[in-house]
Amino acid sequence: GADVFFDRDNIRHDAFTVHVSDLLKSRRRTASTGSLFVGDQKTGIHPLIRGYRFIKKLTATSHSGIYLAERESTGVKVVLKVLQQVPDVADSIGAFDRFLQEYELIAEINHPNIVNIYDLGVGDDHAHIAMEYLDGGDLKERIAQGVRERDAVRYVKQIASALSRIHEVGILHRDLKPGNIMLRSDDSIALIDFGLARRMRLRMELTDEGEIFGTPYYMSPEQGHAETVDHRSDIYSLGVIFYEMLTGKKPYRAETAMGIIYKHAQAPIPLLSPRLAQYQVVLNMMLAKDPDDRLSSADEVVEWL
């Protein structure tokens, strides 16, 4: 029988996470981490996840690995994000909690410009998310190749539409950047990687108060200074991305991360060339230093464009 069970109508995220973490730690005493990963030095190490056929490793972070795989039942290609181990230390259990929360945040949403989530699995010493495989590359690569003006406007509208949907249910992204924005083969946008996202209605943060997370090039002034952020911080990040798509350059550069953060808060908003001047007004309202001076919603970005 089950070691722990819940009434499905009364299950709570925190209690579920604690019980799963305890169960995984107890099972690790008799289960070897080596059984999860297969391969050798030539082929590379990859996860053995039931129901999926491994194709290749895409990337890895300190907490998780990203793999291209194929669903054995359907033959559909998916991306597996695998938390490789559930460690015993408290800080790492927080990482596991964030990993599960990322799945919950995205799985609640059905939107054409947000990545589709197919499955969540928890094993002896890992957890995994199976999500849509986006084969068009990321927006960072597309910007490096050069983005046409009409495509930049179309991309921003789609990103803004996705932001509007997550803001509607009380979610902030907090790490909006070209590397977290993917393209499909039909050239449509899909927002990915909600690892830093959080619900605006949560009473307790999963990270220490005052700690800075995100990418300095795309951080709002308030986020860069570890102040309270809301949905307007995501709008600021979208403004930075819009400027970069239009010009091929980031609005603020410096030799250090703190130098970039300082410029976001103090440097004037850069001017577009005369050819792109029609977007200056909306860009000014997206990149305003004071959140109160920015557009108040992602829907307004679409309306202006």
Long-range contacts (C-beta under 8 A, 24 or more apart in sequence): 13-100, 13-101, 13-104, 17-96, 17-97, 17-100, 20-122, 21-86, 21-93, 21-96, 24-86, 24-122, 24-124, 24-125, 25-86, 25-88, 27-124, 27-125, 28-86, 28-124, 28-125, 31-124, 31-125, 33-85, 33-125, 35-124, 36-84, 36-123, 36-124, 36-125, 36-126, 37-84, 47-80, 47-82, 47-84, 47-126, 47-128, 49-80, 49-82, 49-121, 49-123, 49-128, 50-121, 52-78, 52-80, 52-130, 63-92, 63-95, 63-99, 64-99, 68-133, 69-130, 71-118, 71-130, 76-133, 77-133, 77-135, 78-118, 78-130, 78-131, 78-132, 78-133, 79-130, 79-131, 79-132, 79-133, 79-134, 80-128, 80-129, 80-130, 81-128, 81-129, 81-131, 82-126, 82-127, 82-128, 83-126, 83-127, 83-128, 84-126, 85-125, 85-126, 86-125, 86-126, 86-127, 94-206, 96-127, 97-206, 98-195, 98-206, 99-127, 99-129, 99-195, 100-127, 101-206, 102-129, 102-194, 102-195, 102-197, 103-129, 105-166, 105-171, 105-194, 105-197, 105-199, 106-131, 106-194, 108-169, 109-165, 109-166, 109-169, 111-161, 111-162, 111-165, 112-158, 112-188, 113-158, 113-159, 113-161, 113-162, 113-165, 113-188, 113-189, 113-190, 113-191, 114-162, 114-165, 114-166, 114-190, 114-191, 115-182, 115-190, 115-191, 115-192, 131-192, 132-190, 134-182, 134-183, 134-184, 134-190, 134-192, 135-184, 135-185, 136-182, 136-183, 136-184, 136-185, 136-187, 137-182, 137-183, 138-178, 138-179, 138-180, 138-181, 138-182, 138-183, 139-178, 139-179, 139-181, 139-182, 139-183, 139-189, 139-241, 139-245, 140-177, 140-178, 140-179, 142-178, 142-183, 143-178, 143-244, 143-245, 143-248, 146-248, 147-245, 147-246, 147-248, 149-246, 149-276, 151-187, 151-245, 152-242, 152-245, 152-246, 153-305, 155-181, 155-189, 155-245, 156-238, 156-241, 156-242, 156-245, 156-301, 156-305, 157-301, 157-302, 157-305, 158-188, 158-189, 159-189, 159-191, 159-238, 159-241, 160-238, 160-298, 160-299, 160-301, 160-302, 161-298, 161-302, 162-189, 162-190, 162-191, 163-191, 163-231, 163-234, 163-235, 163-238, 163-298, 164-297, 164-298, 164-299, 164-302, 166-191, 166-197, 167-231, 167-234, 167-297, 167-298, 170-199, 170-200, 170-201, 171-197, 171-198, 171-199, 171-200, 172-197, 172-198, 172-199, 172-200, 172-229, 172-230, 172-231, 172-233, 172-234, 173-197, 173-234, 173-237, 174-198, 174-213, 174-214, 174-223, 174-229, 174-233, 174-234, 175-213, 175-214, 175-215, 175-218, 176-218, 176-234, 176-237, 176-238, 176-241, 177-215, 177-217, 177-218, 177-237, 177-241, 178-241, 178-244, 181-241, 200-230, 200-231, 216-257, 216-260, 216-261, 216-264, 217-250, 217-252, 217-260, 219-260, 219-261, 219-264, 220-264, 220-291, 221-261, 221-264, 221-265, 221-289, 222-291, 224-260, 224-261, 224-264, 224-265, 225-261, 225-265, 230-291, 231-297, 231-298, 232-291, 232-294, 232-295, 232-296, 233-291, 234-298, 235-286, 235-294, 235-295, 235-297, 235-298, 235-301, 236-286, 236-287, 236-288, 236-291, 236-294, 238-286, 238-298, 238-301, 239-283, 239-286, 239-287, 240-287, 242-279, 242-283, 242-286, 243-270, 243-272, 243-283, 243-287, 246-272, 246-276, 246-279, 247-272, 247-273, 247-276, 251-287, 264-289, 265-289
